Amino acid sequence: MAGCRWCTGAVRNVAEVKGRKFLISIEIGNTTDYVLNVVGTRLVVASRRSDETHSVFGKAGSSVTDAVLMPAPAKPARATD
């Protein structure tokens, strides 16, 4: 988060699963990073990055997903009759 002036904080969630039975091995990993920001009086997620890896039967793969969330402008409350 170095150099990020508008960031309030960050959260990292890591999960790894490894298993082996006879000649079969499976490895799955997921790391998700969240950047938090204060909007008004609420703490909201400003962005999310998810790295996923897997290896099954010796074949490996991975993917990365990035999401940046922008707050929508506040809408005026509707009058009720």
C-alpha positions as CSV (number, residue, x, y, z in Angstrom):
1,M,0.0,0.0,0.0
2,A,3.0,2.3,-0.2
3,G,2.2,5.5,-2.0
4,C,-1.6,5.0,-1.8
5,R,-2.9,8.3,-0.4
6,W,-6.6,7.5,-0.4
7,C,-6.3,4.1,1.2
8,T,-7.5,3.6,4.7
9,G,-6.3,0.0,5.1
10,A,-5.9,-3.4,3.6
11,V,-7.0,-7.0,4.3
12,R,-5.4,-10.2,3.0
13,N,-7.1,-13.6,3.0
14,V,-5.0,-16.7,2.2
15,A,-6.3,-20.3,1.8
16,E,-4.2,-23.3,0.7
17,V,-5.3,-26.9,0.4
18,K,-2.9,-29.7,-0.4
19,G,-3.7,-33.4,-0.6
20,R,-2.2,-36.7,-1.7
21,K,-3.5,-40.2,-2.1
22,F,-1.3,-42.8,-3.6
23,L,0.0,-41.2,-6.9
24,I,-2.7,-38.5,-7.0
25,S,-1.8,-35.0,-5.6
26,I,-4.0,-31.9,-5.5
27,E,-2.9,-28.4,-4.6
28,I,-5.3,-25.4,-4.5
29,G,-4.4,-21.9,-3.4
30,N,-6.3,-18.6,-3.2
31,T,-5.0,-15.2,-2.0
32,T,-7.4,-12.3,-1.9
33,D,-6.3,-8.7,-1.1
34,Y,-8.8,-6.0,-0.3
35,V,-8.2,-2.2,-0.1
36,L,-10.5,-0.4,2.3
37,N,-11.6,3.2,2.2
38,V,-13.9,5.4,4.3
39,V,-16.9,6.9,2.4
40,G,-18.9,9.2,4.7
41,T,-19.2,7.2,7.9
42,R,-18.9,3.8,6.3
43,L,-15.9,1.5,5.7
44,V,-16.1,0.1,2.2
45,V,-14.1,-2.1,-0.1
46,A,-12.4,0.1,-2.7
47,S,-10.7,-2.7,-4.7
48,R,-10.2,-6.5,-4.6
49,R,-7.4,-8.6,-6.2
50,S,-7.8,-12.4,-6.2
51,D,-4.9,-14.8,-7.2
52,E,-5.9,-18.4,-7.7
53,T,-3.6,-21.4,-8.4
54,H,-4.2,-25.1,-8.8
55,S,-2.4,-28.2,-9.6
56,V,-4.2,-31.5,-10.3
57,F,-2.6,-34.6,-11.7
58,G,0.5,-32.6,-12.5
59,K,-1.3,-30.0,-14.6
60,A,-1.0,-26.5,-13.1
61,G,-3.1,-23.4,-13.8
62,S,-3.7,-19.9,-12.3
63,S,-5.9,-16.9,-12.7
64,V,-5.9,-13.3,-11.4
65,T,-9.1,-11.2,-11.0
66,D,-8.9,-7.4,-10.3
67,A,-12.0,-5.4,-9.3
68,V,-12.1,-1.6,-8.5
69,L,-15.2,-0.3,-7.0
70,M,-16.4,3.3,-7.3
71,P,-19.0,4.8,-5.0
72,A,-22.1,5.9,-6.7
73,P,-23.3,9.5,-6.1
74,A,-25.9,9.7,-3.3
75,K,-29.5,10.0,-4.6
76,P,-31.9,12.3,-2.8
77,A,-34.6,10.5,-0.7
78,R,-37.9,10.3,-2.4
79,A,-40.8,12.0,-0.8
80,T,-43.6,9.6,0.4
81,D,-47.2,10.6,0.2
